[in-house]
Amino acid sequence: MIKDPHIRNLLKKHALNTCSKEEREELVNFFKTQGVKDIDSIPDVEEINELMGEDDFEMEEEASFHIYKDIIAHTKDQNNGSGAVKRFLRVAAIFVGFILVGTLYKMSHNSSNLEVDIEHIRQDKVTLQLENGEVKVIDINLTQDLTNEKGSIVGKQVRNSIAYSNKVEIETLTYNTLNIPYGQTFELLLSDGTVVHLNAGTSIKYPVKFLKGYSRDVFLEGEAYFDVAKDKKHRFVVNNKGVNVEVYGTKFNVSTYPEDEVTDVVLVEGSVSMYKTGEQVDSQEQAKVMLKPGIKGSFNKKDKAIETKPVITSIYTSWIHGELVFRDMTFENILKKLERRYNVSITIENKVFAQEVFNASFKDVPIEKVLEYLKITYNIDYTINNNYITIK
């Protein structure tokens, strides 16, 4: 199984023809290191299915053909038999298709003792709002084409991911808004090849296609991890309430839930700048706060100040892999994250205890396991009534 998220992202970008020359060469080199030297060395269909743990994959063969064609072109032992080529294309499509069709993350909010209440005030479906205001419900069990109001195909949904094409003919900026409910995560591939991982309770507004001459602006409320495609001619801006993040190609996490007191930006790779909404950064470079890898920038929504400090970035990006990591966090804020993750409502009766600071880490486990850990470790008591939890 290909676990490297960077390689998985490159394969997705390649499928949509958004890979740069350097990225495509990186893919070729990766598969060479995996022992794919010629057609005969590619595993057969049964072997791949066993490795991937999936029984059915679909993808256009042309998208995967180019990667393997380049690999074969760089080897001395070439096999041009028509039967071998046919088998080669079939297997290549399956190999790359896994990346788009496989479920990347498994959430544990379906515990038998924690049933979703249909009367709950939060939505429980992923929704996509089109430019004309029409709202479509996204069934994460399906694979389907995405169309605009004119009926043109602009992208494709594969389970809990959506990928937009850069080939669609669009002359004016047209925006879609994707809303992710509590208890779920989602993945978005923008038309320029930028990959966005969306955490539970997140909303993002973005162009169906980025156009030449315009900055690449998206609008975020919630939490997302960005792997931005490099484009020196078009800056990429994550617009938040009160503060914006500007990049040209990098990896970083933004957490800007409306109920939180701060907006946090954690830089993993590259460089970004933060600046307050409304400031003319083009003419006032001193208004920017530059971040380096391993630095977190925090914008306080009350006093409008931006502070920076070094952090362990994996703590802030662990949610992508289905983990929960809390470091020096108040119990009240921990409960907020649990609400988003498991789509539950949590009430704490002890207000003093709510402000105490804790450390904790959880893998992909049901909410009951988390509560039992808190009970044993911190001597708390709790009750569960459907998806309503009371901490005593």
N, C-alpha and C positions, 0 to 999 in steps of 0.2 A: 504493500500500500504506500502511495506517495503521501507522506505526512507533512513535508515541508510546505508551509503556507505560501511562501514566496513562489515556489515552483508551481503550486496549484493555481495561484493568481496569474502567473505568466501563461499557463495553458489556457485559462479562460480568456485572457486578452488575445492570445493567438487565434482562438476560435472565432473571434470577432474582427480579426485583422487589425488589431490596434497595437500589436507588438512593434517596438522599434527594432532596427537592425541589430543593435547590441543585445536586446532582450531575446530575440530569436536565436542568436548565436549562443546565448547562455543556455537556452533550452536544448539546443543541439549538443552542447558539451555535457549537459546533465545526463542525457540519455546515453551518451557514449560511456560515461562513468558507470552506468548501470549494466554495461555489457551488451548493449544493443549495437552490434557492429555490422550486422547484415540482416537480410530478411529472415534467414533461417534461425537466427538467434533470438527473434522475437517470440515470447511465450505464446502458446496456442490459446484458443478461446477458453477452453476448460480451465487451464492454469490461471488465466487472468480472472475469470469469474470466482475461482476459489480464493485468490489473493484479495480481491476486492470485497468479497462477501455479498455481492449483488448478482442477481440473475438476469437483469434486463437493462441494456444501455442503448441509447439512441443518440446519434449525432451525424451531421453531414460529414461524409468521408473526406471531402476536399480540405476541411479545416485541419485534420490531423495528417493528411498526406504530405504537406510541405515539410513538417518537422522531420518525418522519417525519410523523405526524399533527400533532405540535406545530409542526414546521417549516412545514408547509403552512398551518396555522392562522394563522401570523404573516406570511403573504405576501398580497399583493393579487391576484396572478394564480393563482386556484384553478381546478382542473380536476376536476369531479365526475363525468366520464363513467365508466360501469361498466367499460369496457375498459381505460381508463387506470388506474383504481384497482386492477384485478386485476394489471396489469403492475407497478404501483407496489409492491404487497405482495410479489410474487414477487422483485423486485429487492432490496427492503429486507431480506428474509429472507436472501438470499444475501450482501448486503453485511455485515450483522452476523454472519451465520453463519461468515464467514471467521475472525472473531476467536476463536471457540470451537473450530473444527475445524482451523485451520492449525497446522502444527508450528512452535512458537515458537523452538526452539533445536535446532541440529544438532550432535551430538557427533561427534568424529573418532576413536572408539576401534575402528573396524572396519577398520583397516589390514590389507592382505593379508598383511603380514609379522608381524602381531601377533594371532594367533588366540586366542580365549578358551578356556582350559583348563577342561573340565567338572569336573575334579577339584579345581579351585581352592576354597579354603576359604570364600571369600566368595560370597554368593548373587549370582545374575546376573539375578534377576527382581524387579520391583516387587511387593510383597505388601501386602494389606490384611487386618488382623486385626479381626474383629468383636467385639462385647461378650461373646459366649458363647465366645470362644476360637477360633472357626473362622477359618482362614486361606485367603484367596482370592488366587490369582495374577492379577495385572493384565497383560494383553497390551496393550502400548502401540500396537499396530496396529489395535485395535478401538474401536468406539463401542458402549456398552451402558449400560443402566440399572443402578443399584446398589440392592440391596434389603437390608432388615434381616432378622433371624431370623424375623420374622413374615411375610415376603414383601412388605412394603410398600416402595414405591419412595421412597428417601430422597435420591437424587442421580443424577448421570449422569457416566460416564467418556467422555471424548473424547480418544483417543490418550494423550498424556502429560500429561493434566490430569483432575482430578476436581472437580465442582461439586456442593455440597449445597444442597438447597432449604430455605427457611424456612417452607414451607407444610405440611410433614409434621406429623401430629398425634403429638407425643411429650410425655409428662407427667413423665418422669423422665430425669435426665442419663444418656445412653448414649454410650459412647466407642468410637471406631474408632482403630486405630493403623496408620499408613502407613509402610512401610519402603522406602527408595530405595537400590538397590545401588550399588556403585562403578561408574563409567563412565556414569552416567545422571543427569539432572536431571528434576524434575517440578514441576507447578503444582497448587495446591490452593485452591479457593474455598470458604470456610467459610459456614455458613448465615447469618451476619450481614453478608456481603459482604466480609469480610476476605480479601485475596489473599495467599497464601504461596508464595514460590518456594523449592523445596527443592533443596539441592545434593547431590552424590553422597555416599553413605554416611551418609544422614540418616534418623532415625526421629522421627516426631511423633505424639503421642496427643492427640486433640481430641474434643469433643462432636459427635455427629451433628447436633444442633441446640442452640443456646444458648437457655437458658430465662430468663424474666423473674425477677428477684430473685436471680440467681446471677452471680457474677463470671465473666468469659469466660476460663477457664483452659485453656491448652494446655501440653503437656510435650514438650520438645525435647532431642534428642541428635544433634549434627551441626551443620549450618549452614543457615540460612534467612533470607530477606529478607521482612519483613512490611510490608504496606500495610494498616494496621488501620482498619476502618470506625469512624467516630466514633459514640460512644454515651456521653454524659456520665453516664448512670445505671448503666452496667455497665462497670467497669474491665476491661482486657484484660491478662492476666498470662502471660508466657512463663516457665514453671517449668524451671529447669535444676538440675543437681546443684551445690549450694553457693550459688547466687545466682539471684535472680529479677529479671525485668524487668517493670515495671508501666507501662501506657499507657492512654490513652482514645481515641486516634486519631492515628496518626502513621506514619512510614516509617523503618525501621531494619533493620540486619543483625545477626544473632546467630551467632557461631561458638563452638560448645561441644563439639567432638569429645572423646571420653573420653581419647584418647591425648595430647591437647595439655595443656600446663601451665597455660594460662590460658583463660578464657572472655572473648571480646571482644564488646562491643556498640558498634556504630557508628551514630550517629544522623544520618539524612539530612534529616529534616523533622519539625517538631513538638517534643515534649519527652517524655522518659522518665525513670524513676528505676530505679536498681539497689539491691537490698538483699539481704543475706545470708539464706539459707534459715533459718527458725526465728525470725527477729526479728519482733516485733510492730510492724510499721510504722504501724499505725493509731494506736497510742498513743505511738510513739516516732518522730516525724517526723525527728529528727536522724539516724536510722539510714539514711535514704535518701541516695543519691548521685545528684543530678540531672544530667542531660546536656542540652546544647544542641546544635543542628545543627552538624556539623563536628567533634564531639568523640567520641573513643573512650574507653569505660570498660572497663578490664581487671581481671578478678577472678582473682587468683593462687590456684590450688587448694591450694597448700601452706601459705602463711602467711595465707590467707583475707582478704587485703587488696584493696581496690579503688582503682586509680589511674586518672587521666584525663589525656588530652592531645589537642591538636588534630591532625587528620589530613585528608588528601585523601580524601573518602568514596568517590570513584569507584574507588579502588584496591581497596576492600573489597567493592564491589558489581559489579565487572567480570565476575565469574563468571556472572552472570545472562545476559549477552550472549555467553557462550561463550568469554570471554577469561581469560587467566591473567596476573596482575600481581603481581610480588614486589618488595617494597621493604624493604631492610635486614633480610633474612630469612636465617637460617642455611641452609646447603645441605641439612642434615638435614630441616628443616621444608619446604623446597621439594620434596624427594622425597616427603614425606607427601602433599602436595597433588597431585603427579603420580600417585601411586598411586590416590587417590580418583577423579581425573578420568578416567584411562584404564583403571582396573580391572586394574592390574598389581601385582606384588610387586617391590620394588627393594631390593637389598642394596648397601651401600657398604663397601668394604674399608678405605679410608683414613679412620680415625676422626678424625684431626686435621682433615682437609679438610672433614669433615661439619659442623664447628662454625664454619667460615668464613662470613662474611656476604656476600650477593650481591644484585644487582638484575637483574631480567629481566622481559620482557613477551612474551606469545605470543598470537596470534590462534587461530582455530579450525584447528589443524594436527595431524597425526598425531604420536604419541610419537616416531617416528624423527626427525622434524624438530627436535623439542625436544632430543633427545640429540645430534644433530649440531651444533646451536648451542652446547650446553654443551661439546662436544668441541673445537670451533674456538676458542671464546672463553676457556675456562678450562683447556684442555689436559688434559681427562680422557679416559679410555678406557672402553669398556663392551662388554658382550656381551648378546645377546638370545636367550633360549631359550623359545619360545612366549610366555607372558605373565610370564616371570621375567626380570628385568634385574639385571645385576651391574655396579656402578660400581667401576672399579679405581683 
